[in-house]
Amino acid sequence: MYTTIISAEQLLALESSQQPYMVFDCSFDLAQPDAGLQSYRAAHIAGAVYAHLNDNLSAVGEAAESGGRHPLPLMEAFATWLSSVGFANDMQAVVYDRNGVNYAGRLWWMLKWAGHEAVAVLDGGLQAWQAAGGAVNTGIEPHKFSTNFVPAQALTALVATETVVKNLQQPNQTIIDARAAPRYKGEIEPLDPVAGHIPGALNRPFGQNLGPDGKFKPASQLREEFEALLAGRDPATVVHQCGSGVSANPNLIAMEIAGLGHSGLYAGSWSDWCSDPSRPVAKGEEK
């Protein structure tokens, strides 16, 4: 069972094993919502199912499990989608994108949230797969069957806005903001109506978890970097956030790779936080 990351070579070996598995392509572009599907049509891992951030991994309509620009769908709706593409409880899930784990991390987290332990990010994404000689297809994969995916007890913590507010700047909550430094500091804000960050939040842009090859840094290096960022704070108190609960997930995955345990996700993130003008906003660096 792979529960954090899987290499291209390990996925190639999985192809020849008897273990049931399914691969998901989560490539996306916030500025061009159709670009991810177009990239998938052009080339994807043979047999992979496309997971659209807006249509499959976010709530469509009013009912949602969280706020923000990409609200989580109701668990029932998520389970229905998984069943519709043929994903079953006994399968290993492998998720990837072309975007430095930015979007694949969302499905990784959602499957953990649905109680599914056997999910891993393809380390290095599609690029690593092609470099390893893995097969790719074009077009849309034919639909073969449906299943009955049944959610189980969550394996990760979904943190509500009310909890973040209640524990704001308390020692039992350490917020890590995964957005780029200029957005965190409030110097620019291209997506949300208010610039800045949640008071007390630390900043670690999600791309810092990857090396030049697009793969996660070694566990020992990730641990050293997160411990330096936390500066003595308990890793168990960490709540991750970003702009809309998507790019925070690579930080969460990296902490697990580093052996720092499970941490929470504030899925509504900055887009939810700044939607209420009564909530405090900080700018610049945290001292």
Backbone as CSV, one residue per row, in Angstrom:
resi,resn,N_x,N_y,N_z,CA_x,CA_y,CA_z,C_x,C_y,C_z
1,MET,0.850,-1.196,0.000,0.000,0.000,0.000,0.889,1.250,0.000
2,TYR,0.580,2.186,-0.884,1.289,3.466,-0.939,0.360,4.539,-0.367
3,THR,0.884,5.322,0.595,0.014,6.254,1.316,0.450,7.716,1.259
4,THR,1.636,7.987,0.729,2.076,9.377,0.569,2.487,9.623,-0.879
5,ILE,3.633,9.052,-1.274,4.087,9.208,-2.659,4.440,7.843,-3.239
6,ILE,4.436,7.785,-4.564,4.823,6.583,-5.295,5.690,7.028,-6.464
7,SER,6.774,6.320,-6.729,7.650,6.681,-7.839,7.093,6.121,-9.147
8,ALA,7.588,6.657,-10.253,7.163,6.150,-11.565,7.528,4.673,-11.703
9,GLU,8.682,4.288,-11.174,9.118,2.905,-11.258,8.198,1.994,-10.440
10,GLN,7.772,2.475,-9.281,6.848,1.681,-8.455,5.486,1.550,-9.128
11,LEU,5.052,2.602,-9.814,3.787,2.520,-10.532,3.896,1.552,-11.706
12,LEU,5.023,1.531,-12.378,5.230,0.565,-13.460,5.134,-0.857,-12.921
13,ALA,5.700,-1.077,-11.730,5.624,-2.405,-11.119,4.198,-2.739,-10.713
14,LEU,3.463,-1.731,-10.283,2.069,-1.942,-9.878,1.230,-2.410,-11.056
15,GLU,1.574,-1.928,-12.249,0.842,-2.323,-13.458,0.873,-3.835,-13.682
16,SER,1.977,-4.458,-13.312,2.133,-5.892,-13.564,1.750,-6.745,-12.357
17,SER,1.273,-6.105,-11.306,0.862,-6.849,-10.122,-0.619,-7.206,-10.203
18,GLN,-1.095,-7.938,-9.194,-2.499,-8.314,-9.149,-3.337,-7.309,-8.348
19,GLN,-2.682,-6.289,-7.810,-3.390,-5.332,-6.962,-4.265,-4.402,-7.799
20,PRO,-5.546,-4.270,-7.464,-6.394,-3.329,-8.205,-6.003,-1.884,-7.885
21,TYR,-5.969,-1.059,-8.899,-5.594,0.342,-8.685,-6.244,1.209,-9.760
22,MET,-6.253,2.510,-9.496,-6.756,3.469,-10.470,-5.898,4.723,-10.410
23,VAL,-5.603,5.271,-11.582,-4.799,6.478,-11.693,-5.706,7.649,-12.061
24,PHE,-5.463,8.799,-11.406,-6.250,10.001,-11.663,-5.332,11.128,-12.129
25,ASP,-5.693,11.770,-13.224,-4.993,12.948,-13.731,-5.753,14.178,-13.234
26,CYS,-5.081,15.003,-12.425,-5.721,16.166,-11.800,-5.209,17.489,-12.362
27,SER,-4.582,17.462,-13.518,-4.008,18.675,-14.100,-5.066,19.762,-14.246
28,PHE,-4.672,21.009,-13.971,-5.638,22.105,-14.000,-4.901,23.425,-14.189
29,ASP,-5.671,24.466,-14.491,-5.146,25.830,-14.619,-6.237,26.770,-14.139
30,LEU,-5.983,27.477,-13.046,-7.002,28.373,-12.496,-7.438,29.430,-13.502
31,ALA,-6.504,29.922,-14.294,-6.822,30.983,-15.247,-7.577,30.461,-16.469
32,GLN,-7.378,29.180,-16.782,-8.039,28.566,-17.937,-8.609,27.220,-17.496
33,PRO,-9.814,27.204,-16.940,-10.372,25.977,-16.365,-10.482,24.793,-17.318
34,ASP,-10.480,25.037,-18.616,-10.565,23.938,-19.571,-9.200,23.404,-19.990
35,ALA,-8.133,24.088,-19.586,-6.791,23.718,-20.054,-6.350,22.364,-19.526
36,GLY,-6.737,22.028,-18.306,-6.334,20.744,-17.740,-6.889,19.579,-18.524
37,LEU,-8.165,19.656,-18.876,-8.779,18.591,-19.665,-8.152,18.514,-21.050
38,GLN,-7.823,19.671,-21.616,-7.165,19.674,-22.925,-5.802,18.999,-22.847
39,SER,-5.070,19.249,-21.757,-3.767,18.604,-21.562,-3.941,17.097,-21.402
40,TYR,-4.968,16.709,-20.654,-5.271,15.287,-20.470,-5.571,14.632,-21.823
41,ARG,-6.371,15.287,-22.641,-6.699,14.725,-23.958,-5.446,14.557,-24.819
42,ALA,-4.499,15.471,-24.661,-3.285,15.438,-25.476,-2.352,14.301,-25.055
43,ALA,-2.283,14.043,-23.732,-1.420,12.968,-23.237,-1.702,12.724,-21.767
44,HIS,-1.944,11.480,-21.411,-2.134,11.107,-20.005,-1.686,9.670,-19.804
45,ILE,-1.429,9.319,-18.551,-1.041,7.949,-18.247,-2.139,7.009,-18.735
46,ALA,-1.743,5.974,-19.431,-2.717,5.037,-20.002,-3.673,4.524,-18.926
47,GLY,-4.966,4.708,-19.202,-6.003,4.250,-18.285,-6.427,5.269,-17.241
48,ALA,-5.731,6.403,-17.153,-6.037,7.394,-16.116,-7.395,8.052,-16.325
49,VAL,-8.066,8.342,-15.210,-9.339,9.060,-15.199,-9.036,10.533,-14.946
50,TYR,-9.744,11.422,-15.627,-9.516,12.844,-15.391,-10.396,13.335,-14.242
51,ALA,-9.782,14.060,-13.294,-10.491,14.646,-12.159,-10.419,16.165,-12.283
52,HIS,-11.553,16.787,-12.553,-11.629,18.229,-12.785,-11.808,18.944,-11.447
53,LEU,-10.931,19.916,-11.162,-10.990,20.617,-9.877,-12.353,21.246,-9.629
54,ASN,-12.897,21.932,-10.610,-14.165,22.633,-10.416,-15.369,21.694,-10.432
55,ASP,-15.354,20.714,-11.317,-16.538,19.876,-11.526,-16.597,18.640,-10.632
56,ASN,-15.434,18.075,-10.284,-15.405,16.817,-9.528,-14.863,16.962,-8.112
57,LEU,-13.954,17.911,-7.899,-13.282,18.041,-6.601,-13.733,19.268,-5.822
58,SER,-14.757,19.935,-6.299,-15.349,21.086,-5.609,-16.865,20.959,-5.677
59,ALA,-17.539,21.651,-4.783,-19.001,21.601,-4.759,-19.571,22.322,-5.973
60,VAL,-20.553,21.721,-6.573,-21.281,22.340,-7.683,-22.691,22.633,-7.176
61,GLY,-23.025,23.901,-7.018,-24.305,24.258,-6.417,-24.108,24.789,-5.006
62,GLU,-25.151,24.817,-4.208,-25.091,25.458,-2.897,-24.564,24.538,-1.795
63,ALA,-24.884,23.259,-1.823,-24.504,22.357,-0.741,-23.003,22.084,-0.771
64,ALA,-22.332,22.334,0.348,-20.886,22.155,0.411,-20.459,21.865,1.841
65,GLU,-19.267,21.274,1.970,-18.702,20.949,3.279,-17.820,22.075,3.810
66,SER,-17.490,23.043,2.966,-16.640,24.159,3.376,-16.969,25.379,2.536
67,GLY,-16.393,26.527,2.910,-16.567,27.748,2.140,-15.396,27.953,1.196
68,GLY,-15.243,29.187,0.708,-14.129,29.532,-0.153,-14.420,29.366,-1.629
69,ARG,-13.405,29.678,-2.442,-13.561,29.628,-3.897,-13.701,28.214,-4.438
70,HIS,-13.153,27.242,-3.723,-13.285,25.840,-4.124,-13.838,25.042,-2.950
71,PRO,-15.114,25.254,-2.628,-15.699,24.548,-1.480,-15.703,23.043,-1.698
72,LEU,-15.452,22.312,-0.624,-15.489,20.853,-0.726,-16.908,20.382,-1.020
73,PRO,-17.048,19.398,-1.890,-18.391,18.859,-2.125,-18.857,18.078,-0.905
74,LEU,-20.153,17.845,-0.814,-20.654,16.963,0.229,-20.022,15.581,0.039
75,MET,-19.745,14.895,1.131,-19.114,13.579,1.042,-19.921,12.638,0.157
76,GLU,-21.238,12.711,0.257,-22.089,11.844,-0.562,-21.858,12.095,-2.043
77,ALA,-21.728,13.361,-2.426,-21.501,13.695,-3.832,-20.130,13.207,-4.287
78,PHE,-19.120,13.339,-3.432,-17.775,12.874,-3.771,-17.766,11.361,-3.952
79,ALA,-18.413,10.640,-3.041,-18.480,9.180,-3.132,-19.219,8.739,-4.393
80,THR,-20.262,9.475,-4.763,-21.021,9.163,-5.977,-20.148,9.318,-7.212
81,TRP,-19.332,10.371,-7.241,-18.429,10.567,-8.383,-17.394,9.460,-8.451
82,LEU,-16.780,9.105,-7.307,-15.803,8.023,-7.297,-16.427,6.729,-7.823
83,SER,-17.651,6.446,-7.386,-18.349,5.243,-7.850,-18.607,5.305,-9.351
84,SER,-18.929,6.484,-9.848,-19.282,6.621,-11.268,-18.106,6.358,-12.190
85,VAL,-16.880,6.603,-11.699,-15.706,6.360,-12.547,-15.098,4.979,-12.285
86,GLY,-15.707,4.208,-11.384,-15.257,2.844,-11.155,-14.257,2.655,-10.048
87,PHE,-14.106,3.661,-9.186,-13.153,3.514,-8.085,-13.814,2.771,-6.930
88,ALA,-13.121,1.769,-6.394,-13.668,0.930,-5.329,-12.802,1.004,-4.080
89,ASN,-13.364,0.597,-2.957,-12.676,0.690,-1.670,-11.407,-0.147,-1.591
90,ASP,-11.305,-1.201,-2.397,-10.129,-2.072,-2.323,-9.018,-1.644,-3.270
91,MET,-9.168,-0.492,-3.918,-8.185,-0.053,-4.902,-7.115,0.861,-4.300
92,GLN,-5.921,0.761,-4.874,-4.874,1.746,-4.635,-5.137,2.920,-5.580
93,ALA,-5.163,4.127,-5.042,-5.309,5.317,-5.877,-3.947,5.962,-6.091
94,VAL,-3.686,6.383,-7.317,-2.481,7.134,-7.657,-2.936,8.420,-8.330
95,VAL,-2.501,9.549,-7.805,-2.934,10.847,-8.326,-1.721,11.619,-8.841
96,TYR,-1.922,12.359,-9.920,-0.803,13.145,-10.457,-1.340,14.359,-11.191
97,ASP,-0.426,15.280,-11.491,-0.753,16.412,-12.359,0.515,16.841,-13.086
98,ARG,0.435,17.977,-13.745,1.596,18.559,-14.428,2.013,19.836,-13.719
99,ASN,1.523,20.050,-12.505,1.578,21.355,-11.844,2.249,21.330,-10.475
100,GLY,3.243,20.471,-10.293,3.965,20.454,-9.036,3.126,20.036,-7.848
101,VAL,2.233,19.087,-8.038,1.360,18.518,-7.004,0.275,19.499,-6.556
102,ASN,0.204,20.663,-7.170,-0.764,21.684,-6.752,-2.187,21.140,-6.727
103,TYR,-2.579,20.406,-7.754,-3.969,19.940,-7.853,-4.130,18.470,-7.476
104,ALA,-3.114,17.656,-7.729,-3.188,16.243,-7.339,-3.312,16.111,-5.825
105,GLY,-2.690,17.042,-5.089,-2.771,17.004,-3.633,-4.193,17.143,-3.126
106,ARG,-5.028,17.840,-3.866,-6.427,18.012,-3.473,-7.148,16.659,-3.432
107,LEU,-6.989,15.846,-4.481,-7.652,14.547,-4.504,-7.025,13.604,-3.484
108,TRP,-5.706,13.687,-3.313,-5.045,12.885,-2.264,-5.703,13.153,-0.916
109,TRP,-5.854,14.445,-0.590,-6.438,14.797,0.711,-7.901,14.362,0.792
110,MET,-8.662,14.548,-0.277,-10.080,14.213,-0.253,-10.296,12.718,-0.048
111,LEU,-9.442,11.896,-0.639,-9.577,10.451,-0.431,-9.250,10.084,1.012
112,LYS,-8.254,10.737,1.605,-7.969,10.520,3.033,-9.166,10.966,3.871
113,TRP,-9.747,12.066,3.488,-10.938,12.605,4.176,-12.096,11.610,4.094
114,ALA,-12.155,10.864,2.989,-13.196,9.851,2.802,-12.820,8.522,3.461
115,GLY,-11.710,8.508,4.206,-11.312,7.311,4.925,-10.523,6.309,4.111
116,HIS,-10.012,6.730,2.945,-9.279,5.813,2.073,-7.779,6.018,2.270
117,GLU,-7.112,5.046,2.857,-5.695,5.171,3.179,-4.796,4.988,1.970
118,ALA,-5.173,4.090,1.049,-4.306,3.715,-0.067,-4.387,4.722,-1.213
119,VAL,-3.800,5.896,-0.993,-3.712,6.911,-2.045,-2.335,7.542,-1.981
120,ALA,-1.706,7.691,-3.143,-0.364,8.249,-3.205,-0.232,9.181,-4.403
121,VAL,0.602,10.198,-4.238,0.916,11.128,-5.308,2.062,10.550,-6.136
122,LEU,1.923,10.600,-7.453,3.008,10.172,-8.333,4.121,11.206,-8.251
123,ASP,5.238,10.822,-7.666,6.343,11.753,-7.442,6.935,12.199,-8.778
124,GLY,6.900,13.499,-9.018,7.405,14.036,-10.276,6.358,14.187,-11.352
125,GLY,5.142,13.701,-11.089,4.035,13.897,-12.009,4.191,13.194,-13.349
126,LEU,3.432,13.671,-14.316,3.443,13.057,-15.645,4.842,13.084,-16.252
127,GLN,5.590,14.142,-15.959,6.931,14.275,-16.513,7.808,13.097,-16.095
128,ALA,7.731,12.698,-14.803,8.530,11.573,-14.317,8.072,10.269,-14.955
129,TRP,6.766,10.136,-15.151,6.227,8.933,-15.780,6.751,8.768,-17.203
130,GLN,6.726,9.830,-17.966,7.200,9.761,-19.345,8.708,9.514,-19.396
131,ALA,9.449,10.115,-18.458,10.895,9.909,-18.405,11.245,8.458,-18.096
132,ALA,10.358,7.774,-17.344,10.574,6.373,-16.994,10.098,5.416,-18.083
133,GLY,9.552,5.967,-19.160,9.094,5.126,-20.265,7.692,4.594,-20.105
134,GLY,6.913,5.205,-19.206,5.540,4.772,-19.007,4.652,5.078,-20.199
135,ALA,3.650,4.252,-20.416,2.758,4.421,-21.568,1.788,5.572,-21.347
136,VAL,1.504,6.300,-22.425,0.521,7.378,-22.384,-0.521,7.159,-23.471
137,ASN,-1.705,7.657,-23.209,-2.793,7.628,-24.182,-3.229,9.047,-24.498
138,THR,-4.038,9.186,-25.530,-4.647,10.468,-25.870,-6.161,10.306,-25.830
139,GLY,-6.867,11.428,-25.912,-8.316,11.377,-25.907,-8.886,11.110,-24.534
140,ILE,-10.101,10.573,-24.498,-10.794,10.262,-23.245,-10.861,8.748,-23.077
141,GLU,-10.528,8.271,-21.892,-10.597,6.833,-21.631,-12.054,6.377,-21.632
142,PRO,-12.351,5.241,-22.218,-13.730,4.750,-22.243,-14.208,4.375,-20.844
143,HIS,-15.468,4.658,-20.559,-16.048,4.294,-19.266,-16.368,2.807,-19.278
144,LYS,-15.855,2.084,-18.243,-15.992,0.634,-18.242,-17.028,0.115,-17.258
145,PHE,-17.096,0.691,-16.082,-17.989,0.141,-15.058,-18.191,1.164,-13.945
146,SER,-19.183,0.893,-13.114,-19.423,1.700,-11.925,-19.273,0.805,-10.699
147,THR,-19.025,1.432,-9.552,-18.835,0.689,-8.311,-19.729,1.303,-7.235
148,ASN,-19.488,0.915,-6.006,-20.209,1.491,-4.874,-19.194,1.856,-3.803
149,PHE,-18.479,2.964,-4.021,-17.484,3.411,-3.043,-18.209,3.867,-1.779
150,VAL,-17.759,3.346,-0.636,-18.385,3.667,0.645,-17.377,4.414,1.520
151,PRO,-17.651,5.668,1.862,-16.727,6.416,2.727,-16.611,5.772,4.111
152,ALA,-15.457,5.949,4.723,-15.207,5.450,6.076,-14.822,6.635,6.965
153,GLN,-14.382,6.347,8.173,-13.994,7.412,9.090,-12.820,8.201,8.514
154,ALA,-12.899,9.502,8.588,-11.872,10.371,8.015,-10.500,10.089,8.610
155,LEU,-9.484,10.124,7.754,-8.109,9.916,8.172,-7.338,11.228,8.254
156,THR,-8.019,12.315,8.010,-7.400,13.633,8.075,-8.425,14.613,8.635
157,ALA,-7.947,15.718,9.169,-8.830,16.657,9.863,-9.234,17.826,8.980
158,LEU,-10.539,18.006,8.814,-11.092,19.175,8.134,-11.395,20.217,9.207
159,VAL,-10.725,21.345,9.139,-10.838,22.380,10.163,-11.780,23.479,9.681
160,ALA,-12.782,23.783,10.488,-13.785,24.784,10.122,-13.302,26.190,10.449
161,THR,-13.904,27.180,9.789,-13.568,28.574,10.041,-13.751,28.919,11.520
162,GLU,-14.823,28.421,12.105,-15.112,28.722,13.510,-13.988,28.233,14.430
163,THR,-13.386,27.106,14.089,-12.284,26.576,14.891,-11.043,27.447,14.746
164,VAL,-10.766,27.889,13.534,-9.619,28.766,13.302,-9.791,30.066,14.077
165,VAL,-10.997,30.620,14.036,-11.277,31.863,14.769,-11.106,31.652,16.272
166,LYS,-11.653,30.579,16.787,-11.605,30.293,18.225,-10.170,30.158,18.731
167,ASN,-9.303,29.542,17.913,-7.930,29.262,18.344,-6.906,30.244,17.785
168,LEU,-7.368,31.371,17.244,-6.483,32.329,16.595,-5.371,32.785,17.544
169,GLN,-4.130,32.578,17.103,-2.918,32.966,17.837,-2.829,32.326,19.220
170,GLN,-3.440,31.132,19.354,-3.300,30.354,20.584,-2.251,29.257,20.348
171,PRO,-1.586,28.765,21.397,-0.527,27.756,21.210,-1.025,26.414,20.681
172,ASN,-2.340,26.177,20.729,-2.875,24.912,20.226,-3.201,24.966,18.738
173,GLN,-2.799,26.041,18.056,-3.046,26.160,16.608,-1.905,26.918,15.950
174,THR,-1.273,26.277,14.973,-0.214,26.904,14.186,-0.627,26.863,12.730
175,ILE,-0.903,28.003,12.152,-1.353,28.068,10.762,-0.150,28.208,9.830
176,ILE,-0.128,27.385,8.776,0.884,27.493,7.729,0.184,27.839,6.421
177,ASP,0.557,28.973,5.861,-0.038,29.505,4.632,0.851,29.110,3.449
178,ALA,0.280,28.412,2.476,1.052,27.870,1.351,1.142,28.801,0.148
179,ARG,0.575,30.000,0.244,0.592,30.907,-0.908,1.980,31.524,-1.116
180,ALA,2.200,32.055,-2.302,3.458,32.741,-2.594,3.641,33.922,-1.643
181,ALA,4.875,34.228,-1.321,5.181,35.261,-0.332,4.516,36.613,-0.614
182,PRO,4.484,37.107,-1.856,3.837,38.411,-2.088,2.348,38.415,-1.736
183,ARG,1.661,37.292,-1.959,0.252,37.221,-1.578,0.120,37.137,-0.062
184,TYR,0.942,36.305,0.547,0.927,36.184,2.005,1.175,37.542,2.676
185,LYS,2.130,38.293,2.169,2.474,39.594,2.762,1.428,40.666,2.468
186,GLY,0.520,40.380,1.537,-0.492,41.372,1.189,-0.024,42.390,0.178
187,GLU,1.071,42.081,-0.521,1.600,43.015,-1.516,0.784,42.957,-2.810
188,ILE,0.255,41.769,-3.125,-0.609,41.594,-4.293,-1.722,40.621,-3.919
189,GLU,-2.813,40.653,-4.653,-3.877,39.670,-4.466,-4.660,39.547,-5.769
190,PRO,-4.269,38.579,-6.605,-4.896,38.449,-7.921,-6.237,37.724,-7.934
191,LEU,-6.605,37.047,-6.843,-7.788,36.186,-6.886,-8.881,36.560,-5.888
192,ASP,-8.513,37.082,-4.741,-9.497,37.367,-3.699,-9.636,38.874,-3.467
193,PRO,-10.749,39.313,-2.890,-11.013,40.751,-2.765,-10.174,41.475,-1.715
194,VAL,-9.536,40.739,-0.816,-8.741,41.347,0.255,-7.350,40.741,0.225
195,ALA,-6.324,41.573,0.407,-4.941,41.099,0.442,-4.474,40.945,1.885
196,GLY,-3.573,39.993,2.110,-3.018,39.793,3.441,-3.084,38.339,3.859
197,HIS,-2.955,38.111,5.174,-2.989,36.736,5.678,-3.647,36.681,7.046
198,ILE,-3.962,35.475,7.491,-4.555,35.273,8.802,-3.508,35.624,9.858
199,PRO,-3.829,36.461,10.826,-2.840,36.855,11.830,-2.180,35.650,12.494
200,GLY,-0.861,35.711,12.593,-0.103,34.641,13.214,0.334,33.531,12.276
201,ALA,-0.189,33.518,11.051,0.146,32.442,10.111,1.608,32.512,9.686
202,LEU,2.228,31.348,9.567,3.569,31.231,9.018,3.449,31.009,7.516
203,ASN,4.505,31.312,6.772,4.442,31.188,5.326,5.430,30.142,4.809
204,ARG,4.908,29.180,4.042,5.752,28.237,3.311,5.084,27.964,1.966
205,PRO,5.520,28.672,0.918,4.964,28.418,-0.406,5.101,26.941,-0.773
206,PHE,4.030,26.361,-1.318,3.982,24.910,-1.515,5.082,24.383,-2.413
207,GLY,5.576,25.208,-3.336,6.622,24.767,-4.250,7.941,24.471,-3.557
208,GLN,8.107,24.940,-2.328,9.357,24.706,-1.605,9.532,23.243,-1.208
209,ASN,8.504,22.436,-1.350,8.611,21.022,-1.003,9.275,20.190,-2.089
210,LEU,9.438,20.768,-3.265,9.961,20.018,-4.406,11.376,20.445,-4.754
211,GLY,12.144,19.491,-5.267,13.474,19.794,-5.761,13.430,20.228,-7.214
212,PRO,14.587,20.520,-7.809,14.631,20.953,-9.211,14.047,19.941,-10.188
213,ASP,14.021,18.657,-9.771,13.483,17.610,-10.648,11.967,17.474,-10.548
214,GLY,11.330,18.325,-9.731,9.882,18.270,-9.588,9.403,17.203,-8.622
215,LYS,10.329,16.526,-7.956,9.974,15.501,-6.978,10.123,16.050,-5.559
216,PHE,9.431,15.419,-4.609,9.556,15.856,-3.229,11.007,15.724,-2.763
217,LYS,11.432,16.694,-1.977,12.755,16.628,-1.371,12.836,15.417,-0.440
218,PRO,14.045,14.973,-0.094,14.184,13.852,0.842,13.495,14.147,2.169
219,ALA,13.000,13.088,2.818,12.261,13.239,4.067,13.061,13.999,5.118
220,SER,14.356,13.707,5.213,15.190,14.374,6.218,15.292,15.872,5.968
221,GLN,15.368,16.268,4.707,15.439,17.692,4.372,14.118,18.385,4.653
222,LEU,13.012,17.737,4.302,11.698,18.304,4.576,11.507,18.491,6.088
223,ARG,11.919,17.502,6.862,11.768,17.591,8.315,12.568,18.772,8.864
224,GLU,13.793,18.901,8.390,14.644,20.000,8.848,14.016,21.353,8.512
225,GLU,13.471,21.486,7.318,12.889,22.763,6.893,11.623,23.090,7.677
226,PHE,10.766,22.100,7.895,9.541,22.354,8.657,9.850,22.633,10.123
227,GLU,10.812,21.946,10.693,11.169,22.209,12.086,11.743,23.610,12.240
228,ALA,12.503,24.071,11.235,13.016,25.435,11.274,11.872,26.445,11.198
229,LEU,10.893,26.168,10.347,9.736,27.057,10.213,8.919,27.089,11.499
230,LEU,8.690,25.927,12.095,7.865,25.841,13.298,8.571,26.415,14.524
231,ALA,9.886,26.399,14.516,10.670,27.019,15.594,10.183,26.604,16.983
232,GLY,10.058,25.310,17.177,9.665,24.797,18.476,8.180,24.546,18.656
233,ARG,7.361,25.008,17.726,5.925,24.748,17.822,5.651,23.262,17.573
234,ASP,4.639,22.739,18.184,4.285,21.330,18.058,3.692,21.066,16.674
235,PRO,4.264,20.133,15.882,3.699,19.825,14.562,2.236,19.387,14.634
236,ALA,1.822,18.823,15.765,0.437,18.368,15.911,-0.556,19.516,15.936
237,THR,-0.072,20.748,16.130,-0.972,21.907,16.177,-1.173,22.550,14.803
238,VAL,-0.517,22.023,13.772,-0.510,22.688,12.470,-1.844,22.544,11.741
239,VAL,-2.298,23.666,11.200,-3.453,23.728,10.297,-2.967,24.384,9.012
240,HIS,-3.122,23.700,7.894,-2.652,24.230,6.613,-3.759,25.008,5.904
241,GLN,-3.353,26.055,5.203,-4.287,26.820,4.375,-3.542,27.443,3.217
242,CYS,-4.320,27.937,2.247,-3.764,28.607,1.071,-4.798,29.635,0.627
243,GLY,-5.091,29.691,-0.668,-6.125,30.599,-1.130,-7.506,29.982,-1.076
244,SER,-7.599,28.690,-1.468,-8.926,28.060,-1.513,-8.893,26.582,-1.147
245,GLY,-7.888,26.165,-0.375,-7.844,24.780,0.086,-7.280,23.797,-0.905
246,VAL,-6.532,24.266,-1.887,-5.961,23.383,-2.903,-4.449,23.269,-2.735
247,SER,-3.720,24.376,-2.906,-2.257,24.311,-2.862,-1.695,24.144,-1.460
248,ALA,-2.543,24.133,-0.439,-2.071,23.838,0.920,-1.700,22.369,1.066
249,ASN,-2.276,21.515,0.248,-2.100,20.078,0.437,-0.681,19.559,0.216
250,PRO,0.103,20.119,-0.709,1.497,19.668,-0.801,2.274,19.869,0.508
251,ASN,1.979,20.946,1.249,2.624,21.133,2.548,2.210,20.040,3.521
252,LEU,0.933,19.692,3.498,0.417,18.655,4.378,1.064,17.304,4.048
253,ILE,1.158,16.998,2.763,1.792,15.754,2.332,3.264,15.740,2.731
254,ALA,3.940,16.870,2.531,5.362,16.955,2.859,5.611,16.721,4.339
255,MET,4.744,17.221,5.199,4.905,16.982,6.630,4.754,15.500,6.956
256,GLU,3.859,14.819,6.264,3.706,13.380,6.488,4.940,12.617,5.985
257,ILE,5.461,13.008,4.822,6.682,12.380,4.313,7.818,12.579,5.308
258,ALA,7.870,13.763,5.923,8.926,14.104,6.874,8.780,13.403,8.217
259,GLY,7.686,12.665,8.387,7.475,11.961,9.647,6.957,12.849,10.762
260,LEU,6.333,13.963,10.391,5.821,14.906,11.383,4.343,14.699,11.672
261,GLY,3.783,13.599,11.186,2.422,13.232,11.525,1.358,13.922,10.693
262,HIS,0.109,13.654,11.060,-1.033,14.232,10.360,-1.263,15.666,10.848
263,SER,-1.711,16.508,9.961,-2.078,17.877,10.340,-3.396,18.238,9.684
264,GLY,-3.989,19.338,10.125,-5.312,19.714,9.654,-5.291,20.573,8.405
265,LEU,-6.436,20.655,7.746,-6.603,21.517,6.574,-7.771,22.456,6.797
266,TYR,-7.520,23.736,6.696,-8.581,24.739,6.678,-8.976,24.896,5.217
267,ALA,-9.960,24.117,4.789,-10.288,24.023,3.367,-10.817,25.342,2.795
268,GLY,-11.528,26.113,3.589,-12.022,27.397,3.093,-10.900,28.370,2.808
269,SER,-9.849,28.302,3.628,-8.622,29.067,3.465,-8.858,30.575,3.349
270,TRP,-7.909,31.270,2.715,-7.966,32.734,2.703,-9.238,33.258,2.027
271,SER,-9.696,32.605,0.973,-10.887,33.089,0.269,-12.113,33.056,1.166
272,ASP,-12.180,32.090,2.078,-13.283,32.030,3.034,-13.059,33.031,4.159
273,TRP,-11.828,33.061,4.658,-11.506,33.957,5.779,-11.822,35.416,5.438
274,CYS,-11.374,35.881,4.281,-11.507,37.300,3.953,-12.900,37.662,3.445
275,SER,-13.795,36.676,3.341,-15.163,36.975,2.900,-15.974,37.676,3.989
276,ASP,-15.492,37.634,5.213,-16.161,38.297,6.341,-15.291,39.453,6.810
277,PRO,-15.722,40.700,6.594,-14.895,41.862,6.945,-14.628,42.010,8.440
278,SER,-15.345,41.255,9.276,-15.097,41.347,10.724,-13.861,40.544,11.150
279,ARG,-13.355,39.688,10.281,-12.188,38.886,10.650,-10.903,39.685,10.434
280,PRO,-9.954,39.546,11.348,-8.725,40.342,11.257,-7.835,39.920,10.095
281,VAL,-7.075,40.879,9.580,-6.179,40.658,8.459,-4.804,41.198,8.835
282,ALA,-3.763,40.440,8.551,-2.396,40.877,8.808,-1.659,41.025,7.483
283,LYS,-0.628,41.883,7.466,0.209,42.058,6.265,1.661,42.050,6.685
284,GLY,2.539,41.840,5.689,3.959,41.794,5.969,4.385,40.468,6.560
285,GLU,5.587,40.423,7.113,6.129,39.207,7.725,5.660,39.098,9.164
286,GLU,5.458,37.863,9.616,5.166,37.613,11.021,6.473,37.610,11.802
287,LYS,6.473,38.213,12.955,7.666,38.255,13.812,7.793,36.965,14.620
